[in-house]
Amino acid sequence: MKKTNLRTRIASVGILTLLGYTLVGGEQNFLNYWKVSRKESNLRREFALGEAKRHKLAERSYRLKNDRRYIEKIAREQFNMGKQGEKVFLITYRKR
């Protein structure tokens, strides 16, 4: 009876040691895999945001080159410009 109990303990310790090494030991362990997986998902998210920003900038560039109304809108809003003969009024607000 004692031999079976001793064998079970040795097998249990061996399995636990192997499981522990798989989780935290060696280069290709579970913790490294988990960290790399999180980093990959973060990089994919950043890439998607960058792609969306690139797309918006490309669209704006195209409109600035080809859309006369858009150019006029930007000139009026950002540079306070008006058509010839128009008066442009700037209204500034004071912070209280």
C-alpha atoms as one frame of an Amber mdcrd trajectory, in Angstrom:
protein
   0.000   0.000   0.000   2.847   2.374   0.796   4.467   1.832  -2.619   1.300
   2.910  -4.419   0.968   5.998  -2.240   4.638   6.899  -2.837   4.271   6.418
  -6.602   1.174   8.629  -6.624   3.026  11.370  -4.763   6.032  11.163  -7.077
   3.777  11.267 -10.127   1.841  14.216  -8.673   5.035  16.150  -7.934   6.329
  15.379 -11.427   3.113  16.546 -13.074   3.000  19.712 -10.949   6.660  20.435
 -11.768   6.005  19.982 -15.480   2.876  22.139 -15.267   4.770  24.857 -13.371
   7.582  24.834 -15.931   5.039  25.095 -18.742   3.388  28.102 -17.103   6.413
  30.134 -16.010   9.623  28.454 -17.151  11.413  28.388 -20.468  11.110  30.708
 -23.443   7.801  29.478 -24.807   5.790  29.437 -21.616   2.193  30.446 -21.122
   2.985  33.783 -19.457   5.221  34.905 -22.332   2.567  33.800 -24.805  -0.061
  35.819 -22.916   2.148  38.944 -22.823   2.965  38.694 -26.521  -0.694  38.121
 -27.345  -1.726  41.272 -25.429   1.018  43.286 -27.102  -0.094  42.032 -30.510
  -3.709  43.029 -29.893  -2.589  46.495 -28.729  -0.447  46.913 -31.845  -3.328
  45.818 -34.072  -5.585  48.382 -32.382  -2.962  51.127 -32.850  -2.531  50.103
 -36.491  -6.288  50.315 -37.098  -6.384  53.794 -35.548  -3.440  54.849 -37.694
  -5.120  53.522 -40.802  -8.312  55.428 -40.017  -6.315  58.614 -39.469  -4.380
  58.056 -42.705  -7.646  57.576 -44.578  -9.090  60.831 -43.191  -5.931  62.732
 -44.085  -5.902  61.296 -47.612  -9.541  62.306 -48.047  -8.842  65.818 -46.767
  -5.813  66.120 -49.039  -7.898  65.071 -52.041 -10.633  67.576 -51.150  -8.093
  70.383 -50.672  -6.709  69.663 -54.140 -10.006  69.176 -55.981 -13.039  70.565
 -54.099 -13.365  74.322 -54.507 -16.224  74.624 -51.995 -14.220  72.792 -49.358
 -11.257  75.092 -49.930 -13.553  78.096 -49.528 -15.009  76.658 -46.327 -11.539
  76.105 -44.829 -10.453  79.602 -45.860 -13.498  81.145 -44.171 -13.365  79.078
 -40.977  -9.669  78.790 -40.295  -8.228  81.889 -41.896 -11.129  84.334 -41.441
 -11.236  85.130 -45.132 -14.219  86.350 -47.116 -15.209  86.964 -50.675 -14.315
  90.258 -52.289 -16.593  92.977 -50.964 -17.622  90.982 -47.866 -16.859  92.217
 -44.384 -15.530  89.677 -41.932 -16.371  90.211 -38.271 -14.381  88.426 -35.598
 -16.152  87.840 -32.346 -13.912  86.981 -29.424 -15.064  85.788 -26.057 -13.396
  86.628 -22.781 -12.931  83.893 -20.229 -14.516  84.725 -16.914
